[in-house]
């Protein structure tokens, strides 16, 4: 008897969930279409980050930033 009550309750719950999803659909990222401006902005941002990283590396190489100077150990004369 308990199994029948559980079965009918779950069927009723599933029907209520289906009705609520029809009334208020959920918006997800997978189904969303982005505008042309958003896509362009993201690609420009990625390109500028790449340029910034390359310039930072080049300036660091020219001025020797990031590398500690190694002191030469004095030679001992015997």
C-alpha positions as protocol buffer text, in pm:
chain_id: "A"
residue {
  index: 1
  type: UNK
  ca { x: 0 y: 0 z: 0 }
}
residue {
  index: 2
  type: UNK
  ca { x: 285 y: 236 z: 86 }
}
residue {
  index: 3
  type: UNK
  ca { x: 446 y: 169 z: -254 }
}
residue {
  index: 4
  type: UNK
  ca { x: 128 y: 280 z: -433 }
}
residue {
  index: 5
  type: UNK
  ca { x: 111 y: 602 z: -230 }
}
residue {
  index: 6
  type: UNK
  ca { x: 477 y: 672 z: -306 }
}
residue {
  index: 7
  type: UNK
  ca { x: 420 y: 601 z: -675 }
}
residue {
  index: 8
  type: UNK
  ca { x: 122 y: 836 z: -700 }
}
residue {
  index: 9
  type: UNK
  ca { x: 307 y: 1108 z: -504 }
}
residue {
  index: 10
  type: UNK
  ca { x: 611 y: 1088 z: -732 }
}
residue {
  index: 11
  type: UNK
  ca { x: 394 y: 1101 z: -1045 }
}
residue {
  index: 12
  type: UNK
  ca { x: 216 y: 1408 z: -909 }
}
residue {
  index: 13
  type: UNK
  ca { x: 548 y: 1571 z: -821 }
}
residue {
  index: 14
  type: UNK
  ca { x: 683 y: 1507 z: -1171 }
}
residue {
  index: 15
  type: UNK
  ca { x: 374 y: 1665 z: -1325 }
}
residue {
  index: 16
  type: UNK
  ca { x: 410 y: 1973 z: -1103 }
}
residue {
  index: 17
  type: UNK
  ca { x: 778 y: 2007 z: -1198 }
}
residue {
  index: 18
  type: UNK
  ca { x: 699 y: 1981 z: -1569 }
}
residue {
  index: 19
  type: UNK
  ca { x: 432 y: 2251 z: -1536 }
}
residue {
  index: 20
  type: UNK
  ca { x: 662 y: 2484 z: -1344 }
}
residue {
  index: 21
  type: UNK
  ca { x: 937 y: 2445 z: -1603 }
}
residue {
  index: 22
  type: UNK
  ca { x: 694 y: 2543 z: -1877 }
}
residue {
  index: 23
  type: UNK
  ca { x: 594 y: 2857 z: -1687 }
}
residue {
  index: 24
  type: UNK
  ca { x: 946 y: 2969 z: -1586 }
}
residue {
  index: 25
  type: UNK
  ca { x: 1215 y: 2823 z: -1812 }
}
residue {
  index: 26
  type: UNK
  ca { x: 1572 y: 2827 z: -1686 }
}
residue {
  index: 27
  type: UNK
  ca { x: 1828 y: 3029 z: -1882 }
}
residue {
  index: 28
  type: UNK
  ca { x: 2163 y: 2855 z: -1925 }
}
residue {
  index: 29
  type: UNK
  ca { x: 2493 y: 2955 z: -2081 }
}
residue {
  index: 30
  type: UNK
  ca { x: 2482 y: 2669 z: -2333 }
}
residue {
  index: 31
  type: UNK
  ca { x: 2171 y: 2798 z: -2504 }
}
residue {
  index: 32
  type: UNK
  ca { x: 2254 y: 3168 z: -2484 }
}
residue {
  index: 33
  type: UNK
  ca { x: 2362 y: 3345 z: -2800 }
}
residue {
  index: 34
  type: UNK
  ca { x: 2618 y: 3617 z: -2746 }
}
residue {
  index: 35
  type: UNK
  ca { x: 2612 y: 3930 z: -2954 }
}
residue {
  index: 36
  type: UNK
  ca { x: 2876 y: 4022 z: -3206 }
}
residue {
  index: 37
  type: UNK
  ca { x: 2998 y: 4304 z: -2982 }
}
residue {
  index: 38
  type: UNK
  ca { x: 3050 y: 4068 z: -2686 }
}
residue {
  index: 39
  type: UNK
  ca { x: 3248 y: 3821 z: -2897 }
}
residue {
  index: 40
  type: UNK
  ca { x: 3461 y: 4099 z: -3043 }
}
residue {
  index: 41
  type: UNK
  ca { x: 3528 y: 4248 z: -2699 }
}
residue {
  index: 42
  type: UNK
  ca { x: 3639 y: 3912 z: -2560 }
}
residue {
  index: 43
  type: UNK
  ca { x: 3874 y: 3847 z: -2851 }
}
residue {
  index: 44
  type: UNK
  ca { x: 4022 y: 4197 z: -2832 }
}
residue {
  index: 45
  type: UNK
  ca { x: 4074 y: 4152 z: -2459 }
}
residue {
  index: 46
  type: UNK
  ca { x: 4256 y: 3823 z: -2515 }
}
residue {
  index: 47
  type: UNK
  ca { x: 4475 y: 3980 z: -2786 }
}
residue {
  index: 48
  type: UNK
  ca { x: 4565 y: 4276 z: -2563 }
}
residue {
  index: 49
  type: UNK
  ca { x: 4655 y: 4040 z: -2278 }
}
residue {
  index: 50
  type: UNK
  ca { x: 4891 y: 3854 z: -2514 }
}
residue {
  index: 51
  type: UNK
  ca { x: 5054 y: 4178 z: -2628 }
}
residue {
  index: 52
  type: UNK
  ca { x: 5090 y: 4296 z: -2269 }
}
residue {
  index: 53
  type: UNK
  ca { x: 5255 y: 3968 z: -2171 }
}
residue {
  index: 54
  type: UNK
  ca { x: 5498 y: 3986 z: -2464 }
}
residue {
  index: 55
  type: UNK
  ca { x: 5591 y: 4347 z: -2388 }
}
residue {
  index: 56
  type: UNK
  ca { x: 5640 y: 4267 z: -2023 }
}
residue {
  index: 57
  type: UNK
  ca { x: 5872 y: 3979 z: -2112 }
}
residue {
  index: 58
  type: UNK
  ca { x: 6069 y: 4195 z: -2357 }
}
residue {
  index: 59
  type: UNK
  ca { x: 6116 y: 4479 z: -2107 }
}
residue {
  index: 60
  type: UNK
  ca { x: 6215 y: 4230 z: -1841 }
}
residue {
  index: 61
  type: UNK
  ca { x: 6474 y: 4078 z: -2072 }
}
residue {
  index: 62
  type: UNK
  ca { x: 6619 y: 4417 z: -2169 }
}
residue {
  index: 63
  type: UNK
  ca { x: 6649 y: 4552 z: -1817 }
}
residue {
  index: 64
  type: UNK
  ca { x: 6721 y: 4218 z: -1650 }
}
residue {
  index: 65
  type: UNK
  ca { x: 6428 y: 4236 z: -1416 }
}
residue {
  index: 66
  type: UNK
  ca { x: 6336 y: 3929 z: -1223 }
}
residue {
  index: 67
  type: UNK
  ca { x: 6684 y: 3775 z: -1223 }
}
residue {
  index: 68
  type: UNK
  ca { x: 6886 y: 3831 z: -906 }
}
residue {
  index: 69
  type: UNK
  ca { x: 7248 y: 3916 z: -960 }
}
residue {
  index: 70
  type: UNK
  ca { x: 7485 y: 3642 z: -859 }
}
residue {
  index: 71
  type: UNK
  ca { x: 7782 y: 3761 z: -660 }
}
residue {
  index: 72
  type: UNK
  ca { x: 8106 y: 3600 z: -769 }
}
residue {
  index: 73
  type: UNK
  ca { x: 8285 y: 3421 z: -491 }
}
residue {
  index: 74
  type: UNK
  ca { x: 8637 y: 3555 z: -436 }
}
residue {
  index: 75
  type: UNK
  ca { x: 8910 y: 3319 z: -551 }
}
residue {
  index: 76
  type: UNK
  ca { x: 9138 y: 3192 z: -280 }
}
residue {
  index: 77
  type: UNK
  ca { x: 9508 y: 3201 z: -353 }
}
residue {
  index: 78
  type: UNK
  ca { x: 9709 y: 2917 z: -215 }
}
